Amino acid sequence: MITAVLVLMSFLIIGIAFVFLARGFVIGEKKESLYKNASEVERVAGAYGREEGLSSWELRLILSSIGQITDNRLLLCDEDGTVISCSDMEIVCEHIGKILPAETLALAQSAGSYEGLTTLGGVFSETNYVVVMPVSSHQDEHLGFVVAGSDSSGVVDAWRTFMRVYLIVALIIMLLAVLFSYAASMHEVKPLKEMAAAAHRFAHGDFSVRVEDEGREDEIGELTRSFNAMADALEQSDSRRSEFIANVSHELKTPMTTIAGFADGILDGTIPQEEQGKYLATISSETKRLSRLVRSMLDLSRLEA
């Protein structure tokens, strides 16, 4: 069970890190797509713009085609930042005529590009990831600006789809980890439970029980073999003890029977008085033999202790 908890904690930490990495990856992929679209439009607009102008219908058709393929919104602005062409399919587009913020234009002009999460001062009705680049002709004549934008909800939806798949896979993996950990725990605990049951039977004097040896080479297998070896030793010890008690009982019974028989014979007159001395000598001899047996038992008891 501890192993399962550690696995789940490790997976949770990795999952949290993966969430942030996945979000950064999705956003990074979207920004890279916007940069590629903006660069392509800037190249095409630079070729068309000097002769036909950035508001030409041919250029707008190209913007619409690129926008439909990439699912990005593309705008062309004049030198002052006024939107003059759009990738939307509507002829009268809501973006036409709107003006980009002056600070955005200045940043794009000075750094070569601008990126950010913004509405561009109201050009877009919702917050967009945008990339702004200046458009120049082949003679380096500044013609205007190109804007590539993508609704932030689209990026979030892409990230949510990605995370939904990840969470399903993560739940399946965690479920499998719990099941495997439980099975492994039961496999590890089984010999220990058998040992506990065997020890309980040992306490009641049954030394015949053994723990099944599955041939494992780990610590549990070594413990199982040691436990069975201990059980063998206990069974042999108990057998020797029982045999010893039987032998001692027999050895004690013989002199005690002799002593009791001769003593009763003397007391009840069965043994004549002239022969009583001989039988009293026998009683004395058997008493000394009995004393030696008792002393030997005490010595053996001290040795075992």
N, C-alpha and C positions, 0 to 999 in steps of 0.2 A: 504493500500500500504506500509506503514511503517513496518507493521508486516511482509509482504512478504520480504522486504529488510533485516530485521533482521534475518529471517529464512535462507535466501540465504547466508548471511555473516557467520552465525553460521555453516551452512553446509559446506561452503568453508573452514573455519578454521579446522573443523573436518576432511574434506577431505584431506587437506595438511598434517595434523598429521597422517592420516591413510596411506597416500602414503609412508611416511618414515617408519612407523611401518610395513607395508606390505613388503617393500624392505628388512628390517632387518629380518622379519619372513622367507621370501623365502631363503635369504642367510643363515640364521641360520639352516633351514631345510636341505639345501644342505650340509652344513658343517657337520651336525650331520650324514647325510647319508655317507659322506666320512669317518668319524671317525669309523662308524660301519663296513664299508667295509674293511678299513685298519686293524681294530682289528681282523676281521674274517680271513682275509688273513694271518695276522701275526700268528694267532693261528694254522692255517692249515700248513703254511710254516714252523713253528717251529717243527711240528710233522714230516713233510716230509724231511725237509732240512738236518738233521744230517745224515740220512741213504742214501737218494737218491740225495741230493743236490737241491738247489733252482732252477736249470735250468732243472729239470726233466719234461718230457712230461705230466705226470699225473698232476703235479702241474700247468703246463701251461693250461691244459684243465679246471682245476678248476677255474683258473683266468679268462679264457674266458667266462665260464658259469656265474660267478658272475658279470663280466663286462657287459655281454649282458642283464642280468636281471635288473641291477641297472643303466645302461647307464652311468657308470663311467669307466675311464681308470685306469687299475691296472698294476703296474710295480714291479718287484723284482730286487734288486740290491745286488751285493756281498759286502764284507766288505769295499771295496774301493769306493763304490758308483757307480760302473759300472752296467748298466742295462743288465741283463742276461735273463729276461723272461718278457713277456708282455701279456696283455689280448686281444690284437688285433688278428683277425682271420688269418691274413697273416702269413705265416711261416717265411718269411724274413721281420721283422718289422723294421720300420725306427728308433724306439727307442733303439733297441738292440745295445750295444756297447757305447752308450753315457754315460757320467759321470756326476753325480750330484755335485753341488758346495760343496766344503769342509766345508764352514761355515754352510750350511744347514745341512750337516751330523753331524757336531759338536753340533748344537742346538738340533737336534732330539735325539742325543745320551745323551746329558746332561739333557734335560728336559723331555725325554720320548716320545716326539712327536714334530712335527713342522707343522704349518699351515701358509698359505700365498697365495697371489695372485701373481703368478710368472710364468716364463717359465722354471724355474730350470736350468738356464744357457744354454738354447738352447735345453734342452731335449724335450720340447714341442714347436711346431712351433708357437702356439698362447698362450696368457696368460690364465692360468688355476688357479682355486681354487685347492690347493693341500694340502694333509696331508701326512707327512712322519713319519714313525715309525720304530724303530729298530726291527729286528727279532732275537729272541733268542730261543734256544732249551729248552727242559724241564730241562736240567742241567744248565741253565743260560749261555750257551755258545753263544756268539755273532756270528750270521750267516750272517747278512746283513741288508738290509732295504727294507721296502715295501712302495710304493708310490700309493696313491689314488688321482686321479685328475679328474676334470670336467671342460669342456670348459666354460669360463665365459659367452659366448654368450648363452649357454643353460640356465644358471641362469637368465640372462637378459630376454630371451624369456619367461621363466616361470613367471617372475615378470611382463612382459608386458601383458601376457595373463590374469594374475590376475588383473592387473590394468584396462585392457579393459573391463572386466566384471564389475569391480567396477564403472567405468565411465558411462557405460550404465545404471546401476542401479541408480547412482547418478543423471544422467540427467532425468530419469523417476521420481525420487522422487522430484527433484527441479521443474519439470513441474507440478506435482500434487500439490506441495506446493504453486506455483504461482496461479494455478486455484482455489484451496481452499481459499487462501488469498483474491483473487479477489471476489469470491462469498461471503465470510464473510464480506468484505468491502462494497459490494453492499447491503448486508442485514443490515449492520449497518447504512449506509448512507441513505437508503430509507426513514425512518421516518424523518430525518433531511431535506431531499429535500421536503417532503410533508409539513413540518412546514414552510419552506421558501416560498412555493407556497401559503400556507394559509395566512401567514403574508402579502404577496403581495395583496391578495384579501381583507384582513382586511383594508389595506391602501386605498382601493377603496370603503370601506363602506359595504362590504359583510361579515357579521359576522356569516353566517350559515355554513361555511365550517368547517370540523373536520378532525383530523388526525386519521387514522385507528389504533385502539388499538389491537395489536396482543397478548395481555396477557403476555408480557415479564416482567420479574421480575428484570431486570438489570437497569442501570442508564437511558438507552434510553427509557425503558418502563415507568419509573417514570417521565421522561421529557415529554413523550407523554401524560400521564394522566394530568400532570400539565398544559400543553398547552391547552388541551381540556377544562379543568376547567376554564382557563383564557378566552377561547373563549365563554364559557357559560356565564361567568360574563360580558363580553363585549356585548354579544347579549342582555342580560337582561337589562344592562345599556342603551344600545341604544334604546331598546323598551320603557323603562321608560322615556327616554328623548323625544322620539317621542310622547308618550302619554302626557307628561307634556307640550310640545309645543302646542299640539292640544287643551288641556284644557285652557292654557293661551290665545291662539288665540280666543277661544270661549268667555272667560271671558273678554277679551279686546274688542271684537267685539260688545258685548251688550251695554256697556256704550257709546262707540264711536257712535254707531247707534242712541242711544237715544239723545246724545248731538247734533249730526249733524241734526237729524230730527226736534228737537225743535228749534234749532238756525235758520234753514231754514224757519220754520213756522213763527217765529217772524220777520225775515227779509222780507219775501214776503207778510206779512200782513195776512196770513192764521189764525194766532192766534190773537184774539182781544186784543187790548191794555190793557183792564182791567184784562185779564187773563195772561198777559205776566209775571207778577211777580211770579205767581205759577210755570210757566214753567222754568223761570230763576232759581228758587230755585231747581227745579229738575235737571237742567243742572249743577248747583253748586254741588249738591249731587253726581251726576254721575262723575263729575270731581274729587271730593275727593276720590270716590271709585277707579277711574282709577289711581290716585296718589298712593293709598295704594297698588294696584296690582303691579305697577312698583317698589315701594319700596320693596315689598316682593320678587320680582324677583331679585333685586340687592342683597338683603340679602342672598338669596339662592345661587347666583353666588359666593358670598364671602365665604360661607360655603363650597361649592364644591372645591374652590381654596385652 
